[in-house]
Amino acid sequence: MINKVLHFSRPTKRAISVITDIVLLLVAIWAAFALRFESLSWVPGWHQLWVSGATVLFTVVAFVKLGLYRAVIRYLSEYAFLAILFGVVISSISLIVFGFLFQALVPRSVPVLYGAFAFLLVAGTRFAVRSIVRQPGRSSKEAVLIVGAGPKGMQLASALAQGVEFRPVGFVSLVESNHKSLIGNLPVFSIAHIEKAVRKQDASRVLLALEDSAPVNRKQLMQVLEQLSVPVQTVPSMSELVAGQARINDIRDLEIEDLLGRDPVRPDAAAVTQSLFGKSVLVTGAGGSIGSELCRQILKHKPKTLVLFEQSEFSLYSIERELRTINQIEGLNVSLQAVLGNVVHRRRCETVMRTFGVQAVYHAAAYKHVPLVEHNVIEGVQNNVFGTWHAAEAAVAAGVERFVLISTDKAVRPTNVMGASKRLAELVLQGLAQRESKTVFSMVRFGNVLGSSGSVVPLFRDQIRDGGPVTVTHKDIIRYFMTIPEASQLVLQAGSMGKGGEVFVLDMGEPVKIADLARKMIHLMGLEEKTDENPSGDIEIVYSGLRPGEKLFEELLIGDDPQGTEHPRIMMAKEVSMPWDEVRGLLDKLAEASREFDCGSVVSMLREAPTGYSPNGDVVDLVWCLSSRDQNDLDARIAKVHHLPGVNPH
């Protein structure tokens, strides 16, 4: 019967609700009089009939005005509860008024009794129907526990209750005093008893809804959540909700900082704002993972103009659209300029910088994937070394005040072409810093960025979803990690400190073992690692061996005497540099070898320069190796022809 009613048209449903309320209100009036006169056989007189009819009609009109009949039963909220309460109060008062007008006998207790009966009948029937309507869907919903009993957790519970996928069955609070209490009709458990709560409530997953401002020991929390046998996921941050970029019930896999297990580093916002507010800023590689986050962070500090410089059309389109949305929603009034271009084209860079009056450049454009650069040596050197040089020279010519290079820990004692090219890019800027006084050049060096393109986290996540195996290059491989927003904020902080030629190093915290990170992700996705001891596990970790140019351990410092700065997590490294004349001579030789496509000479020059480059294998450039082999085969065939009897090769 309920299902048939639900399929009626909207006007028909409203008519049924009105008729039902009329009947219920009449029953409530009769019950009030019958109780007052202590007689179930009480029959109203004519005056009392007129009073009852007028009261019921007036009440229905009041309900209409309060919007009660526009409410959908399935999604009935607290507002409907208040509307009914207010309407019943009005109805009780009208009963008194109409009793006086019609000179009918209405004892003083009757309006009170009537109000109670009317509220119970009108509200009770509606919420009973809502419960019945929702019941079939509840059994098909996934039961979830919500970690976080604050406003964010309650918003999530409310949103999930209205949805069709998940059913909240309880809260897990990090505050011990909340344990064994109730929020709504849902029990609250202590974080210490979360495993018991999962079993007791038969929860199929756990959702994190922690307040952004709440102090949380992430490492300890992750250790607890890793022990669970169900997937652990999270909801968007409050900043995403406010900006309209996500909804509270947009369930997603754990945030990168949660996997990292430590609290993110906070920058000194005042110092960064001072260096960016009202300025014209250009970001190269604006569509990349680091470049795009730099743009987001810079936008918040309200520069006058933000120039997005990118060679990938799609990446530029994507970041421009996103930033324009943020700019409009938050009313920042920043002039956004999207420019296609390649950093190796010096004249293009200079023209763009002059046109928009650029005062600060953040140079994030680079080829950073170690195996790809190892297989494409010339392109890697062109983009990372010559791209940095040409962009820096363009900045000098255009009168840019500050130029910041985004470097990498792989530039420290590099074993691959990518790291060596980034170290040489540092040497180029150090040389220019000695030559120039108007443009301040500085470099910021940090380790792996979780969540960037090519990062292990999205790779592992895809492999786990596909059923494994998860591929790790070596069981002992260790890396420093930082989140993209964290790294970008500290880049802006370090960039504001530069006086000329400094190499800033970000304190990345404790290094993370990649194999341990893979295990953590497997456990947090509710699965078990498949090993010899546990052959019935879900996901196996396979060690594929180190790739060309890859190291087991990365370092951030070449020397052993870093200097502190005004920020506790930013250090300043003392690094070997070269006079500009020597740098320029090396660049000229490198350019000549690149034009000749002589990868062997390029690699030799990288080794001879003070980059600390020590390759752990031969040159593996794909095209160069194949063309060299073809040339050797051709030479061998010619030599063979020379030695054939009766053949004149001329």
N, C-alpha and C positions, 0 to 999 in steps of 0.2 A: 504493500500500500504506500509506504514512504517513498519507494523508488518511483511509483507512478506519479505521485504529487510532485517530485523533483523534476519530472519531465514536462510539467505544465508550462505554459507561457508565463512571462513575468506578470502581466495584469491579472491572470487567473490566480496565480500564487498570492498576490496581494489581496484579492477578493476573498480567498479562502482564509487568509490571516485575519482580515477584518471580521468576517462572520464568526470565526472561532473566538476572537476576543470579545465580541458582543455576547456570545453564549457564556463565556467564562466570567465576564463581569456581572451578568445577571445572576449567575450561580453564586458569585461572591456576595452580592447584595442579599440574596435570599438567605445564604448561610449566616451572614452577620445578624440579620433580624431573627432568624430561627434560634441562634445561640443566645441572643439577648433575651428573647422571650421563653427560652428553654422549652421549645416545642418544635418537633420535626414536622408537625402538621400545620405550621404557620402559613396563612394565606394572606397576601397583601391586599390592602384596600385600594380603591380607585386612585386616591391621592398618592399613595405610595407607589402605585404602578407608574403614574406620571413622573414622579420624582426619579424612579429607577430608570425609566426610558430616557429622560433628559440627561441624567448623569452618565449613562452609558454612551449616548451619542456625543456628549461633550468630551468624554474621555477618548473616544476614537479620534475625534478631531485633534485633540491634544497630541495623541500618538502620531498622527499624520504630520503635524507641525514639527514634532521632535525627530522625525525621520525614521521612526521605528520600522515602518513598512518598506523602507528602501534597503534595510539590512538583509544580507543573504544569510539564511539560517546556518549554513555550513561554516561560515566565517564570522559568526556572531562574536562580538568582542565585549570588553568591559564598558564601552560606550553605550551599547544596547542595554546593559544592566542598569546604568545610570539613567538612561532615557526612560526605562520602565519605572524605576523608582520615582523619578520626578513626575512622570505622568500619573502615577497612582496617588501621589500626594495631592496633585491638582484635582484628581477625581474625588478624593475624600473631601476636599474643601467644597467642591461643587455639590456634593451630596448634601452637605449642611446648608449651602445657599439655596439649592432647589427645594429642600425641605421647608425652609422658611418662606420661600416664594409661593409654594403650593399649599402652605398651611397643613403639611402632613406631619404625622407623628414620627419623628426620627430621634430616638434617644441618643444621648451624647456618646455612649460607648459604641454605637453602631458604625459611625464613620471610621473609628479606629480599627474595629474588627473587620470592616469591609476592606480597608486599605491593606491589612495583613493578608486576608484571603485573596484579594485581587493581585497583589504582588506575587504571592506563591503560585497562583494559577497561571498568570500571564508569563512570568519569568520562568517558572518551573517547566511549563510545557515547551517553551522555546529551547531552553538549554537541554532538555531531555531529548527533543528531536535532533538537536545538533549532535548530541552524543551518539544517538542511534545512526545518524547519517555518516558520522566519521568512523564508526566502529569497523565496517568492512575494510576501509582503507588502512586502519591502524595495524591490522594483522599482517598486511603486505608490506608495511614500512620497515626499514632497517632500524633496529634499536641502537641508539648512540648515547654515550656518556659525554658530557661537556665539562672540560677542565677550565674552571674559571666561573666563579659565582657572582661576578660583578655585573654592571649594566650591559657589557658586551655579551656576556654569557646568557643573560636573560633575553636580550634582543634576539640572539641566535635561537634560543629555545622557542620563542614566540614565532619566529619566521619558519622554523622547521615544522612546528605544529600545523601551520597553515599549508605547508607544501605536501608533496606526494611521495617523497623519497625516504625521508628520515623521521624517526620518532624519538624525541629526547626522553630518556628514562631516568635521568638523574644528573646531579652536578657533582664535580670533584673540586673542593676548595683547597687553596694553598694556605688558608688561615685556619688554624686548629680549632678556634672557637666556633666556627661555622659547622663543625662536624655534628651529625645527627639532627640537624635542623631541616626544615622544609621550605622550599621556594616554590610558590604556587602549590602544586600537589606533587612536586618532585623531591625526592630525598637528596640530602647533601652528604657526601662522603669525604673523608680526609684523604689527602694525597697518599698518606702512608697505607691506606686500605684500598687503593685503586684496583689492585689485582682481584681482591675479594668482590669489589663492586662490579667489575666486569662480569664475573661469574654469576653473582646473585641477580643482576639485572639482565643477564643474557645479552649484553651489548656486543654488537658486531664490529664496532669501531669506536675510537675515541677522538673527539674534536677539541682542539685547543682554541679557547676564546679568552686569552689573557689580555688584561688592560695594558695599553701601550706604556702607561706611566707607572705601572706596578713594578716594584723591585722583585725580580725573579732570578734565582740561581739556575740559569739555563743548563749548566753542565750537570748539576744534581738532578734536575727535572728530566733531562734526557736519559740519564742512567736508570731512572725509575720507569720511564715509558718504554725503554728498550726491552724490558723484561716481559711486557705484555704480549699476549698471543693474538692480538688484533691490530689492524692498521691504525696508525695515528696520523691525523690530518689537522689542518688549521683553517682559519677564516681570514679574510682580508684585514689589513691594518686600518686603524681609525682614519688615517690620512687618505687612504684609498676610498673609504666610505664617504668622507666629507667631500672629496673631489668628484664623487659620482663615478669613479672608475670601476667600482665593484659593489656588489650587494652583500649583506651580512651572511646570507646563506650560500654564497659562492664557495663551496668546499674545495680545497686544493691540498696538494701534498705539502709537507712541512716546509716552512721557509728555510732559506739557506742558513741564516744566523742560528736557527734552532739546531740544524744539523751540526753546525760548528761548535755548539755547546758552550758558548761564552757570550758575554754581553758585548755589544758593539761599542767601538770607541767613539766618543762624542767630540766634535771639533769645537773650537772657540768661534761661535757664530758671529760675534761682534767684529773680530779681526777680519774674517772672510768678507763680511758685508762691506766693511770699509774699503776693501780692495776691489770690490765689484759694483757696488751701488752707483747707478748713474753712468757707468762706463760702457764703452763699446767693446764687446768681447767676441773673439772668434774661436771656435773649436774645430780642429781638423779631425777627420774620422768621426764626425758627429753621429753617424748612423750605427757605429759599432757598439759593443756592450759597454765599454768604459766611456767612450765619447758620448753616447746617448745619456748615460747617467750623469756625466759631468754637466750636460746641457740642462737636465732636470734640476740639478742642484744649483747651478748658476742662475737659472730662471727665478728661483725662490728669493734670490738676493737682489732682484729688480735692477738689472743693468739697463742702460738706455737702449742698447741694441745687442742682440745675440745673433751672430752669423754662424750658420750651420754649413760647414764645408765638408763635402763628402763626394766620393767618386761613384758610389753605388746609387743609382736612381731610386730603386725601390726602398733602400734603407733611409735615404734622405726624405722621401715622401712619407714614410711611416713615422719618423721622429718629428718631422714638421707638423704633421696632423695631430700627433699626441700633444706636442708643446702648445700648439694653438688652442687646443681644448682647455688645457690647464691655465693658459694665459687668460682666456676668456672667463672661465668659471671663477678663478681667484681674483680677477680684476687687476692683474699686475701691470697692464699697459706697456709691455716690453715689445719693442719693434723686432720681430722675428724675420730673418732673411735666410732663405734656403738657397745655397749656391752649389752647383755641380762643379767639381774640379779635382785635379790630381796634384798632390803636394810636390811632385817632381817637376811641375811646370812653374818655374820661378816667376815668370812675368804674370801669369794668371793669379798667383798668390799675392803678388805685390799690388796688382790692380784692384783686387778685391779688398785688400787691407786699406788701401788709400781711399777707395770709394766710400767705405763705411766708417772711416776714421777709427780703425781698430786700435785700441790701447793695450789690450792683453790677449795673448794667444795661448791656448792650451793644445799642445800638439799630441793628439792621441792616435793619429793615423799610423798604422804599422801592420806589417805581417808578423804575427806572433805565434803561429802554430809550428812547433819545432819540426816535425817530420815533413810538412809541406815546404817550409823554407829550405830544409836540407835537400829536398828533391828539386828545388827551383832557386838555385843559389843566386844567379844574376838578378832575378826579380826581387828577391829578398833584400839584397844589398842596395839595389836601386831605390826601393821604397823606404827602407829603414834608415839608410845612411844618406843617400843623396836627397831623398824626400825631406829629411830633417834639415840638411844643409840649405837646400833651396828655400824652404819655408822660413828658416832663420834669417837668411840673407834678405828675403823679401820683407821680413819684419823690420830689419835694420833700415832698409831703403824707405819703408813706409812710415818710419818714426814710431814704431810700436814701443810702448814703455816696458812691457814684461812678456817674456816668452818662457813657457814651462813645458819641458819634455816629460812625457809619461814613459818611464823606463821599466825595467824588470829585474828580478833577482837572477835571471839567467844571464845577465851581463856580467856577473861576478864569476871569474875563472871559468869562462864558458867552454863547453865541450861541443857546441853546435853553432852553425852559421847564424841562426837567429840571435842567440845571445851575443856572439861576437859582433854582429852588425849593430845591435843596440848599444854595446859598449863603445863602439867606434862613433856612434851618434852622440854619446855622452862626451867623447873626446872632442868632437866637432864643436859642440856648444861650449865646452871648457876653453877651447882655443878662441872662439869668438868672444867669450866673456873677457879674455885678456885683451883682445883687439878693440872691442867696443866699450863705450862708457855710457851711452844714452839708453841702450836697450839692455835690460837686466835678464840674463839667461840663468835658468836653474833647472834642475832635474829632480824627479821624484821616483824613487825605485821601490817597488814592492813585489810581493810574491804572487802566487796563483790567486785568481779571483773566482770565487764560487759563483756559478750561475752564468758566467760569460759563455760566449760561443766557444765550443770545444772543451768546456769544463767537464770534469768527470761526473759531476752531480746529475745533469740531465742525461748524460750517456748511461750512467748506472741505472737511473730511473727507467729509461726506455728498455734496457736489458732485463730488468726485473719484471716489468710489465709483460715482456715477451716470453717470460718463463725461463730466462737465463740462457747460458751462463753469464755471469758478470766477469768481464775481462780486466785484470790488473796486470800491469807489465812485470812487476816484481814484488815478492812478498814483503821485502824490506823497504820499498820505496817510500820516501817521506817528503812532504811538501808543507810550506807555509801557506795558510789560507786567510782570505779576507773577503767580506761581502762587497759587492759592487758599490752600494751606497756608501759604505764605510770607507772604502778606498777612495772614492770620488770626493768625499767630504775632506779627507785628510790631504788629498792632492791640492784642493783649493786652499786649505790651511797652510800647507808647506809653500805653495806658490806665493802666498801673501808675505812670507818671511824672506824670500830670496833677495840677496844683495848683489849677486853676480858670481856665477860659476859654481855654486854649491850643488852637491849631490845629497839630496835628502833621502833618508831611509825610514820607512814606516815600520814601527814595531808590530810585527805580525802575531805576537803571542807565541804560544807553544806550537811546534810543528805537529802535523797530523799524519799518521800512517794511513796511506791510501787503502790498504786492505781492511783496516779497522773502520774506515769511513764506509766502505762497501758493506761490511757486516752490519753496521748501525742502520744503514738504509734498508737492508733486507729485513731486519727485525722490526723497524718502525713501520714497514709496510705490511706487518702481520704475518711474515713468512719465516721459515727457518733455513739456516745454511745447510746445504748438503755436503757432508764430509764422509771420510772413511768411518768415523765413529758414529755418524748419523746418516746412514745411506738413504733413509726415508725422507730427508729434508727436501725443501722446495727448490732452492736456488744454489747452484754450485759456483764457487769462485775459481776461475781459471787464470793461471799466470802465463802470459804470452811472451815474456822476455822484453828487455829494454829495447826501445826503438832507436834508430840512428840518431846520435847526438844527445841522447837522454842520459841524465845522471840519477843516481840513487838519492843524493842529497843536494838541496839547493842552499845557497848562502846569500846573505844580503849585503855583507861587507867584504871588501877586499882586504883592508887593513884591520887592525885589532884595537884601534883607538877612536871610536866614534865620539862625537861631541854632542852634548845635549842641546836642546832648544827650549823655547818658552812653552812648547807643548810636550807633555810627558811621553807621548807615544810617537814623537818624530825626532829622529836623530840626524846628525849631519856627518857624512863620511869624509874622511881625508883620502882622496884618491890621486893616483898618478895622472898627470896631465901632460900635454905636448904644446910647445909654442905654435902659434897659428901658422907660421911659415912651413913647419914640418907637417902639420895637418893638411895644409893646402897641397903640398907636394905629394902626399899619400893619396889624397882624393884625385889628383890628376892621373896618377898611375892606375888607380882603381877604375877610373872612368875609361881609360884606354883599354884595360883588360876586359871591361864589361862590353865595350864596343866590339871587341874581337871575339866575344863570347868564350873567353878563356877562363873557365871555372877553376882550373888548376892554379893559375896565377892569382886569381881573386882570393882563393883560400890561403895561398902562400902569403899574400900581403896581410891578410887578417891575422895570420900567425905571427908575422914579423912585427906588426904594430904592437904597442904596449896595451893590448886588450886582454892578455892572459889566456888567449884562445889556445886550447889544447884538444884537438879533435880526437875522439875515441874510435875512429874508423876512417875509411877512405872516402873520397868525394863520391856522393851518390846522386848527383844531379841527373835526373832522368834523361833529358835531351842530350846533355853533354856526354854522358856515358855511352848512350846508344850511338850518337854520331861519331864518337871516337872509335868505337868498335867497328862501325861500318867503314871508317877511313882505314883502320888497320887491315880489315879484310880486303879492301881495294888495293892497298899497298902490297899485300901478300900476293894477290892475283897478278899484279903487274910484275912483281919480282919473279913469279913463277913463269910468266910469259917470256921474260928475258932469258930464262934458262932452257926454254924448249928448243930442240935442234931444228934448224931450217927455218926459224922464224926471225924476221927482222922487225923489231918493235918500232923502228923509225919509219 
